[in-house]
Amino acid sequence: MRMKTTYIHGGISHDEATGSVNVPIHQTSTYKQEKVGVHKGYEYSRTGNPTRAALEMLIADMEGGVRGFAFASGSAGTHTIFSLFSKGDHIIVGDDVYGGTYRLMDKILKRLGLTFTIVDTSKIELVEKAIQKQTKAIFLETPTNPLLKITDIAAVAKIAKKHQLISIVDNTFATPYHQKPLELGASIVLHSASKYLGGHSDVVAGLVTTNDDKLAEELGFLQNAIGGILGPQDSWIIQRGIKTLAIRMDAHEANAKKIVQYLDKHPQVAKVYYPGLASHPGHEIAKKQTTGFGGMISFELVEGFSAKAFVEKLTLITLAESLGAVESLIEIPALMTHGSIPKEERLKSGIKDELIRLSVGIEDVEDLIEDLDMGFSHVQNQ
């Protein structure tokens, strides 16, 4: 099946028993056994649930994995992946990752004995330089959150294989529609499925897949043992959202390109971050490894203009954390999604107080631009 067809018919897409074109929601915690140890493939819903299994098969089909895993959140998926490692292990992490990922590493995993080196993974030479004797993995986002840096996945995967490391890619921003990290050599792919895969701001979920049988077995054990699984209703909602992923991503990108043109010429905007711009340092790599540039834009106001005043004056674009929904969402990373990162670290990474992140929805783009005009008209140089 081709990609768009896979989103609708991949995994388990219907019910064999009744002919229903939608997978049923199996709202059950346990399953009747015919005899001790004799059952129909399911024993307990933490270990496996038919509705969740349909979604897990679907994400594996979408990304080219051998097995998928659905979690209660992207953070739960991230935590489970990091649970592959032991006290004393060292992991290289991108310098521009989701604030919750940084919080998990800094406040929890360090206490458990894992060590981390933060580097700009878009600079391949820094990645290899950071490898230590105890290094076990490289974790990165591309495009990154919120500065939309681009890392050459194939180059990082090559380094990882050379040193027998696991390469982990958070593919939330690009989605499988635009980018396939496993095909580029990555070991594990992670999604916050609350974002583009769900697409409607109505569910929190995480998805993970791998094309390595040994890693799949280990992740399956950890998923069951830790227990941060996705419930059947939320699994059904994510699967429904994925059916329209392709048409939504096309609409997000079409709107984003027009808004980028608008922002790039605006006198109150100091800088626009969008991989689709020829001036973006990662533009050529993005063109090589993705089929599109997506719907995420970050931009900095001219120094002295208040990002807070700007976002609070918008009436159509919603001030909210999260992204990837049909409605446009806007936020200030320094005060919201990345507020858990110390200011010194944020500024070192380039996340300034004037930085704004915009998740472009699928509304009429002229309405969105008019709303941005309203925000700019109320921002005064302070």
HELIX and SHEET records of a PDB file:
HELIX    1   1 MET A    3  HIS A    9  1                                   7    
HELIX    2   2 PRO A   50  GLU A   63  1                                  14    
HELIX    3   3 GLY A   74  PHE A   82  1                                   9    
HELIX    4   4 GLY A   99  ARG A  103  1                                   5    
HELIX    5   5 LEU A  104  LEU A  109  3                                   6    
HELIX    6   6 ILE A  124  LYS A  129  1                                   6    
HELIX    7   7 ILE A  153  LYS A  162  1                                  10    
HELIX    8   8 THR A  175  HIS A  178  1                                   4    
HELIX    9   9 ASP A  213  ILE A  226  1                                  14    
HELIX   10  10 PRO A  232  ILE A  242  1                                  11    
HELIX   11  11 LEU A  245  ASP A  264  1                                  20    
HELIX   12  12 HIS A  283  GLN A  289  1                                   7    
HELIX   13  13 ALA A  307  GLU A  312  1                                   6    
HELIX   14  14 LYS A  343  SER A  349  1                                   7    
HELIX   15  15 VAL A  365  SER A  377  1                                  13    
SHEET    1   A 7 ARG A  67  PHE A  71  0                                        
SHEET    2   A 7 GLY A 206  THR A 210 -1                                        
SHEET    3   A 7 ILE A 188  SER A 192 -1                                        
SHEET    4   A 7 ILE A 166  ASP A 170  1                                        
SHEET    5   A 7 THR A 135  GLU A 141  1                                        
SHEET    6   A 7 HIS A  90  GLY A  94  1                                        
SHEET    7   A 7 THR A 115  VAL A 119  1                                        
SHEET    1   B 5 VAL A 269  TYR A 273  0                                        
SHEET    2   B 5 MET A 296  LEU A 301 -1                                        
SHEET    3   B 5 LEU A 355  SER A 359 -1                                        
SHEET    4   B 5 LEU A 329  GLU A 331 -1                                        
SHEET    5   B 5 THR A 318  LEU A 319  1                                        
END                                                                             
